[in-house]
Amino acid sequence: MIPPRRWLRRPPSAPWTRRRPLPDRVRRRLPLLLVGVAALTLGALAFSGIGDGMVYYRTPTELAGHDAGQTGRLRVGGLVLPHSVRAEGDALRFRLSDGVGAVEVLHRGEVPPVFREGQGAVAEGVLGPGGVFRSDRLMVKHSDEYRAAEPAR
């Protein structure tokens, strides 16, 4: 039976070998190479994180110049026009405006509880026939200011 860890020992006939040191030019450039790789890695991580967090959208005026079949999936943002919100079965229909143009939005899906007329909103979906934007995701822009509810008197 072979004693444990014997295979880790060097055979008596094997000569001791030393590793050759790295050439001077490689040794001088190694820190620069490591810093470069680290910078590229951090840059890639930062840009991928920023890209996921940013919400790009088009305005209703920009959307007016696109054909329904060519746009694919996109986002449109603007203010919800007063007196334009109405429920139609399981859908919500409203108009978004950027002050110049407006687009009709037909939203099917969850409606945020803070959604209301006169507030900024971004709808995600596709531009359908007749210029109606068919949305399945709705995001509401709201103030950063928190106001506690008034206590009942």
N, C-alpha and C positions, 0 to 999 in steps of 0.2 A: 504494500500500500504506500502511496506517495504521501509524504507528510504535507499537511496543508501549507499553503503559501510558498511552497518550494518553487512553483512555476514563476513566482515573482522575482526570484533571485537570478542573477546573471550566471550563466555557466562559467566555470573557472577558465575555460579556454578563450572566452570572448574578451577582446581587448576593450579597454575603456575608450570611449569616443567622446570628444568634446564637440559641442555645436560651434559652428563658425559664427563669429559675431557679424551683425548686419553691417554692410558697407556704410561709410560715413554719410554719403548723399542720401541713402534710404533712411538712415537714422535721423537726419536733419529734416527730412520731408514728412516723416511719420506723424508728428503732432499736427502739422498743417492738414494732412489728409484726414486725420481723425476729427479735427474741428470742422472741416468741410462736410464730412459725412453727417456729423451731428447737426450742423446748420440745415442741411437739406432735409434731414428727418424731421426736425422741428418745424421747418417751413411747410412741409407736406402735411403734417398733423394740424398746424394752425389753419391752413387754407381749407382743408377738408372740414374742420370744425366750423369755420366761419361760413362756408358755403351751405352747410346744412341749416344753420341758424338764420340765414338771411331770407327774407321774403321778397322776391321780385314780383312785381305785378305791372300790368298795363292799365292805362286809364281808359275810360269809355271812348274818348276821342281817338286814341291810338288803336283801339280795337275796331273802330269803324272802317279802317282801311284794309282789314283782313277778310279773306274769303272763308266761309264756314268750313269748307273741306280741307283747307291747307294749314290751319293753325295748330291742330293737335291740342294737347292738354296745356292750359295756361291759367293765369290768375288775373282777375280784373278788380280794381279797387276804386273807391270813390265814396261819396256821401249818399246815404239812403234818402231818396227824395221824400218829402212829407206827403202824406195821403196816397202813397203808392204801394204800401204793404197790404197784401190780402192773401188769405189762406185759400188754397184750392185743393181740397181733399187732403192727401198726405204731403202736398207740396206747398211752398211759400213763394209767392210772386212779388217782386218789388223792382224798383228802378234805381240804378246807381248813376251818379252824375259827378263829373269833375268840374262843373261850373261852365263848361263849353258844350260838351256832348253828354248823352245819357244812353244807357243800355238796359234793356229788360232782362231780368235775371229770374230764372225758374229754379228754385232750390229744392232738392229732395235730400233729406238727411237731417241730422241734428242741428237745431237752431240754438246758438248760445243764449243763455238767460238774459244777458245784457244787451241783446240786439233790439234796436228801436229806430224809429225815423229820425233823420237829422244827424245820425252818427256815422262815423267812418266804418267801412266794412271792406273786406277782401273776400271774393268768392273764387273758388277753384273749380274748374271743370272744362267744358268744351263749348265752342261757339256753334250753336245749332242753326238749322235753316231759318230764314226770316230774321236773322240777327238776334235771336233770343239766346242768351248765354245760359247753358244748362249746368248748374252747379251741384256738386255733391259734398262740398266742404265749405264751411262759412266761418270766417274769422272776423272778430270785431275789434276795431281799434278803440281803446278807451284811455281815459286820463290816468296819469301816474299818481294822481292825488287820491288818497283814501279819505272818505268821509263816513264817520260812524252814524248809524241810524239815530234819529232823534228819539229820546226816551218818551214813552207814552205819558200823558199828563192826566 
